Amino acid sequence: MSMYWSITTLTTTGYGDLHPVNTREMIFDICYMMFNLGLTAYLIGNMTNLVVHGTSRTRKFRDTIQAASSFAMRNGLPVRLQEQMLAHLCLKHRTDSEGLQQQEILESLPK
């Protein structure tokens, strides 16, 4: 009984209207709570990984755009060329995020 109480308290499941009455139900409930705890940790970890990966990728893209803009301004490139550079970088970022690799596409074309 004390083991059931401690696990129910630690997993913050609560003591709702439906609760185990005998030892077998308590053991099942403990296993179920542990499974749910593991599943929740796994899902939250994966979601965090997606956010962190997306954030670092976005930061890298932003830094690349800023570096290209500074390069163009510093060297006095024409506005049209600056726009083409930025458009190319945006296209590359978008195609890379969709899993398309430009080099692989070019190599797959007939020669």
N, C-alpha and C positions, 0 to 999 in steps of 0.2 A: 504494500500500500504506500509506504513512504517513497519507494522508488518511482512509482507511478506519479505521485504528487510532485516530486522534484523534476521529473522530465516534463510533465505538463506545464509546470511553472517556467522552466528554463526555455522551452520552445515557444512560449507565449501563446499556446493554443487556447488556453482558457478552460473553464469548467462548465460549458454550456448546458443546455437542457438534456441532451443525450450524453450519457457517460457510462463507462463500463461498470458492471455490477460484480462480476466474479473475476478470479485470477486470470483465466484464459482471455477474457475480454481486455483486461488491463495489459497483458503481454502483447496482444494484437495491437492495441492502441499505442503502446510504446513503440513498436516496430513501425507502425504507420506514421507516427510523428517524426521518427528519425528519418524515414524515407522522405517525407515532405521537407524536412529541414535540409537534407542533402540536395534534393531537387531544387529547392529555392536558392541555395547557395550557388549551385551550378548555373542556374539561369541568370542570377544577378551578376555573377562573374563574367559570363558571356556577353551580357549587355554592356557591362563596364568596358570590356575589351573592345567592343565595337565602337563605343563612344571615344575611347582613347585613341584607337587607330584612326578613326575619322578625323579627330581633332588634329593629330600630328600631320596627317596628310594635307589637311586644309592649311595648316600653318606653313608647311613647306611650299605649297602652291602660292600662298600670299607672299612669302619671302621671294619666290622666283619672279612673280609679277613686279614686286617693288624693285628688285635688282635690275630687271629688264627696263623698267621705266627710268630709273636713275642713269643707266647706261645710255639710253636713247637721249635723255636730256643733256647729259654731260658731253656727248659727242655731237650734239646738234643735228640729230637725224630728222628728216622731214616727218611731218605729222602722219602722213599716209603710211610711211614705213613703220612708224611706231604702232599705229593701229593694226597693221598686218602682223607685227611681232606679237602683240598682245592677243590677237585673234588666234594665232597659231598656238601660243601657250595655253589658251583656254581650250582649244580643240584637243590638244595633247592631253591635258588634264582630264577632260571629259571622256576621251576614248580609253585612257588608261584606267579610269574608274569603272568602265564597263567591261574591262577584261580584254579589250582589243589592243594588241600590240602592233604598231604600224610596221615594224620591221618584218614581223611574221606574215602580215598581209602582203607586203611587197614581195617577199620571197615565195609566197604561194602562187603568185601570178605567173602566167606563162612568159617565157623569155623569147 
